[in-house]
Amino acid sequence: MATELKGLTKRSENYSQWYNELVVKADLAEQAPVRGCMVIKPYGYAIWEKMHEVLDAKFKETGHQNAYFPLLIPKSYLSREAEHVEGFAKECAVVTHYRLKNAEDGSGVIVDPAAKLEEELIIRPTSETIIWSTYKNWIKSYRDLPILINQWANVMRWEMRPRLFLRTAEFLWQEGHTAHATREEAEAEARKMQNVYADFAQNWMALPVVRGVKSETERFAGALDTYTIESMTQDGKALQCGTSHFLGQNFAKAFEVQFVDRENKLDYVWATSWGVSTRLMGALIMAHSDDNGLVLPPKLAPIQVVIVPIYKNAEDLQKIDARVASIVDGLKARGISVKYDNADNKRPGFKFADYEVKGVPVRLVLGMRDLENGTLEVMRRDTLEKESMPIEGIEDRVVTLLDEIQENIFRKALSYRDERMVKVDTYDEFKEQIENGRFVLAHWDGTPETEAKIKEETKATIRCIPMDFDTTEDGKCIYTGKPSSRRVLFARSY
Amino acid sequence: MATELKGLTKRSENYSQWYNELVVKADLAEQAPVRGCMVIKPYGYAIWEKMHEVLDAKFKETGHQNAYFPLLIPKSYLSREAEHVEGFAKECAVVTHYRLKNAEDGSGVIVDPAAKLEEELIIRPTSETIIWSTYKNWIKSYRDLPILINQWANVMRWEMRPRLFLRTAEFLWQEGHTAHATREEAEAEARKMQNVYADFAQNWMALPVVRGVKSETERFAGALDTYTIESMTQDGKALQCGTSHFLGQNFAKAFEVQFVDRENKLDYVWATSWGVSTRLMGALIMAHSDDNGLVLPPKLAPIQVVIVPIYKNAEDLQKIDARVASIVDGLKARGISVKYDNADNKRPGFKFADYEVKGVPVRLVLGMRDLENGTLEVMRRDTLEKESMPIEGIEDRVVTLLDEIQENIFRKALSYRDERMVKVDTYDEFKEQIENGRFVLAHWDGTPETEAKIKEETKATIRCIPMDFDTTEDGKCIYTGKPSSRRVLFARSY
C-alpha cells in the first residue's frame, strides 16, 4: 500500500483536484471498479470508526437503540408516500433476478431468465418505507411509544457525478427512525438530534456549522421540516453535514400506522428520521487540510502521535528504542494513540512526509544528540511549528498540545467561516459575493419560484434559515424586491 | 413492541418450532416483508453488537485493520475463479437497472428500461473477488505484505429455505481477507483465526466447539483448506459457527496479483479469508435456551441483572426506589449492565416472564418485607433457582454469580455435547446414532463418492476431521469397508 506523496496540487491552483488527490494520497479511499462506488481503506475507515463510536455513544445517551432492517425494499413501497417517491425513487439500484447460471458456450455466467422476481426490489436509498411498514406491527397503543431506533447501514443512490466520500453511489451512514405519540415530542426529537450532530461537528470534528431549517424546496422528500447543519469548505461552498427530519404523520399515513392514545382515540403516529454519513469524511478533509496534506482534529485522529527515530546504526537505534519505550507507555497510559515508527526500510524524510500527508497531529523526533541532551523535537501538524522540548514530562505536554491543536483547528475554521459570511442587499452584490465563495445572508420573498431562479442564475441555493443567530428584520427580496421579514443563508454547495 | 409470552412450544415437542417461536418471543428478530430477510430487533441487535465488539477487539489484537469494499460486484468477476463461481455464483441477487420512473398510467413506479446496466452487478455473497481485484493495485513487493484486513458488512445469498439467524438471504457478518508472501504464513493465519473463533465461542458464547478441517466436499469454493468450528444444538445437530479458509494462490492467480519477493523473484500472493455471521446468534440461542425461553451467557447479555420491585402503593415504591438506587450504582461501578424495572403499567408477573424469556442472567426482587429484613430474592436464569440473600454485599455476590452462570452454562453444554459424541464401527450402528442425534466419529475411506452416498442415505455429512482430539487409528470405512487411517466427525447439520 505504497503512498505516492509527491505533487499534491495546491488548493489555490485547483481546489477540487487537491481534494481528489488528497483522499488518495492520504490513503483514505479510492475508486472501486464498480462505477460510483469507493473502497474505504484502513486509514480512512479508522477515522470513520471513531466517528461511528462517538456518535453511537451519543445516540445511546439520548435513549436510542440500534436495530437492523433489510437492504432490499419492494418497489411498490416507494410509491406509498407520494413526495418521498418523487425525491428518492428515481436513481436506485434495482434487483430483478435472483440467480445466475453457466453460459452454455462456457464463457462465464449469465443471468438466469427463469429466476425473475415477481416484484422488483430496490437497494435502500434510505429506509423510511421498510421501517414504517415494520413499525405498523409494533405499534398498537401509546404504551408502545416512543420507538427510538437507529440503524448503521450502507445505502445506495445512483449518483451521476460521484466523488469520493462527498457523493458516492454506495455510502455508509446511520439513520435514526423514531415514532412518537405527539407532534410536539416528534418535533423536539428532530431538533434534539440536530443538536447532537452540531455538537459532534463542533466538538469532535472541530467543524463550525450553521444550524438551520431547510426551505420547502430543499426539504427531505416526505418531511414537514428538515433541520440541517451546514459547514463551509475552504473554497467557500456549503456542505450539508447532517439532517434531521420532522416527518409529521406522512409515513404513518402511507403505511397505516395508527395507535390508541391516552384518551382512547385512534391517531396516526408522528415520525422523525435523521442521518449522517461517510460524507462527514469529506467535510472533515475539506475543512482543515492544507497543501501538505490532511490535518486531523486530535479527537478523531487514528494515530494522535507518531515518534520517529533518527539513527546511523543498529546500536544507536537500540538506545533510542529503549528510551522511546517509556514515552510510548506514558502516552498510552494517558489514553493517547501513539505509533513508534522505527521501521528500517524507510528513510526519516519519507516517514515525515507520509505522516504529514496523513495528518497525524503531533510528531516527535528523537536522534542521538537529543538522547544525550534529554530532549526531542516536537512538531504540531496544524501549524507545522517545530520546537525542542525536554523528554522529561513530555507525556503531559503532549496531552495539553493535543487539546491546543483541537481548539486551534476549530478556531481557525470558525474565523475562516465568519470572515466569509456576508450580508448583501442587492442582487448584483449577491452574485459577486457568491462568485467570491461567500456565505450570503440575504432577503428572499419566500417563494420556491424565486429560489429556483436564483439557483439557475447563480448556482446558489438556500442552505437554510439560520437558527444560530437572529436574521429577523424587515427588508426586500434581492431578486423580486418583494417584502421579506428575515434573511436566509445562500451559498453554492457540494 | 409487546411480546407474546405465553405458549412457547416445548423443545421435546417440536424443537424447530420452539426455536422459531423463541426468536420472536424473546424479541430478537422477525421476518421482514422481503422474502428470506429479517428485521433484527433492538434486543437481538444488542447481543450482536456485543459479539461484534468482542470479536473486533480480538481481530485488532491480532494485527488486523478494518476497511470497506463495495456491496456490488461485476458479474464477470465471479467467473474468474472457477471453483468459486461454482460454489457461489448461483443464488445471488442481481442488479440489472439503475433507475425507476413513474408509470404512465399513474399506478406507481416502474423500472426504466432505458436504465439497463451494461454489465449486471451482483450483491456480494462474499467479497473475495472484489477484494482481490483491489489488492492487485496495492501489492507490488513483499514490503507491501502482509495485508491483514477485515470488513464488517451485509451479504446476500438467495436462500431457498430461510430461517431467522440460521439461514437468511441477507445477513450481517465480518469477513477477513489477508494476503501473504509465503504459504506457511497464510496457513498459520488461517489456523490462528480459527483459534480466535474457537476462543470466542467457548469463552464468550459459552459454546463448546469442535475445531477441525473440512473434507474436500465441504470446503469453501476456492479454498485449499477450510478450518471450521462446529457446535452441537440441543437436537443433536451440528452447526457450523465459523470458518477460516486457506485459499492458496487461487485468487491471486484469478486476479493476477503478483509480488516481487525477497529474492527479487515474481510470485503469486498467498491468501486467507475467514468469517462469522449473525448465524452465531442462532448457535447461541440453540445451545443454552430452555422451555422457558432464552438463556444467555452473562458476558453477552445486554442486560445482565434486572431488578423488579414488589409494592402496593406509591409510598412503598418510593422506599424501594431509594434502596435500589445504591444497588444499581454499585453494580454499574462493577461494570455490570443492570436494569431497574419499576414501570407501573406492568405487573411483576408479567415482568418476570418477560425477563425470563429474554434470558436475563440474574433477577433481583425486592419487596417491603425484604426492605425491612435487609434481604432480596436472587434468581439465576440458568437453573431458575431462587435464594434470599442480604442486600449488604449483594453487588460482589452478583459479580461472582455471573461468573458462575457463565461457567455453568458452558459446562452444561459441554457435557451435553460429550455425552452425545460416539464412536461407531458399522453402518447400521451409524444410521441409528445419526437418527438419535449424535455426533458420530467413524472411519471413512476418504472419497467424495462415499461421502455423497452416506449423505444421501442418512442426511449426515462430514462436519470435519477433528483437530481437538486424536482420531488417528487404523480401521475400515463404515460404508465401503476400505481401509481408513482415522475417524472423522459425522452429523446432521443446520
Interface residues (C-beta under 8 A of the other chain):
Chain A: M1 A2 E30 A32 P33 V34 C37 M38 V39 I40 K41 P42 Y45 A46 W48 E49 Q65 N66 A67 Y68 F69 P70 L71 L72 I73 P74 K75 S76 L78 S79 V85 A89 K90 E91 C92 A93 V94 V95 T96 H97 Y98 R99 L100 K101 G108 V109 V111 E120 L121 I122 I123 I130 S133 T134 N137 W138 K140 R143 D144 I147 I149 A153 N154 M156 W158 E170 L172 N345
Chain B: M1 A2 E30 A32 P33 V34 C37 M38 V39 I40 K41 P42 Y45 A46 W48 E49 Q65 N66 A67 Y68 F69 P70 L71 L72 I73 P74 K75 S76 L78 S79 V85 A89 K90 E91 C92 A93 V94 V95 T96 H97 Y98 R99 L100 K101 G108 V109 V111 E120 L121 I122 I123 I130 S133 T134 N137 W138 K140 R143 D144 I147 I149 A153 N154 M156 W158 E170 L172 N345
